[in-house]
Amino acid sequence: MSTVPSELPAQPGISRPERVTSIDALRGFDMFWIVGGDSVARELGDWWDTPLSKKFAEQFHHVDWEGFRFYDLIFPLFLFTVGVVLPFSLGKYQTGDQPKAAAFRRLARRVAFLFLLGLVYNNLLQFRFESLRYAGVLQRIAICYGIAALIFLLTKARTQAILLIAILLGYWALLAFVPSPESQQAADYKKETNLSGYLDRQLLPGKINENYYGYGDNEGFLSTLPAVATTLLGVLAGHWLLSDRGRWTKALGLTAAGLACLGLGTLWGQVFPVIKILWTSSYVLVAGGWSLLLLALFYTTIDVMKFRAWAFFFVVIGVNAITIYVAQHFIPFDVISQRLLGGVARLSGSFRPLVVPIGTLAIEWLLLLHLYRNKIFLRV
């Protein structure tokens, strides 16, 4: 996984894949909602104050347990893009152009750095280890990236597809047939007593994310396994984009795969519910279907039809996605926006709730634009 532009660096004697701008733009589109776009959307829905706008704003809240909204797509879409980039960033090692030992060293360094960054994000430097949350978004990205990258380096696309299917079926079988110790029932998908949450409480050190889930961690122990499958789905999409097929064929293939995943996930969800916190196999397919469709849309628009100007806004975010994710946790962009635009907000009448959130986004984007123009990228 890399937050740098989705291409290989030029090296003597080594050809590099053509730049796929749509991957950077899609990653930026995804991160846009994480760093403030969601707040703007919710405020906009409340400001418009119609039944339709309320439905729109609702899409920017997670479902409480079972079901799927747009906001439930954000994290799996990021893991999907992590996977899409792998054939571009590690392909030279798989082909033998570079020794795999170098790839393994690079992989270990990046996984360790990203996992440590996640712990720092969770207040590691306060040195209160008994209350530290060891799981987290960055930690899950590190693990999924590391496992998916190893699978990519050691296997071919066909084996990767088989492993993806095996993970989905294996996780389903585990939750469907192994009784939860608390309820003594198999296929227990309840929030309070499911097997995944039970294992989190027993195996995870420190504390779990009590504010979001409470009965387990939403980036917990067992649910990380199907999250690897989400990343592998992205790897397969990356293989497809790197193939020698025509661009329209690639776009149509991504679309067909997305629709197939959506259909299969919806059907499977009738017996294995779509639950983000458990990262159920049906959820992997539904989120993966939407991820494939979005990739198809971005790829068709940007890389096939060459309509690229509109995507620059998202590319600036996408090439430094981890940077802004961490920065917004430590830098009070909203406070800065309030101090700069508080008077404007006060004089804006009914638009007042929108001014500061939009200003926050603008300040974040201008910082990223500065980094982009100076070619400063956080490589993880």
Secondary structure, DSSP 8 states (H G I E B T S, - for coil): --SS-SS---BTTB------HHHHHHHHHHHHIIIIIHHHHHHHHHHH-SHHHHHHHHTTS--SSBS--GGGGHHHHHHHHHHHHHHHHHHHHHTTSS-HHHHHHHHHHHHHHHHHHHHHHTTGGG--GGG-B---HHHHHHHHHHHHHHHHHHS-HHHHHHHHHHHHHHHHHHHHHS--TTT--SS---TTT-HHHHHHHHH--B---TTTTSSS-TT-TTTHHHHHHHHHHHHHHHHHHHSSS-HHHHHHHHHHHHHHHHHHHHHHTTTS--BTTTT-HHHHHHHHHHHHHHHHHHIIIIIIS---GGGHHHHHHHTTHHHHHHHHHHS-HHHHHHHHHHHHHHTSGGGHHHHHHHHHHHHHHHHHHHHHHTT-----
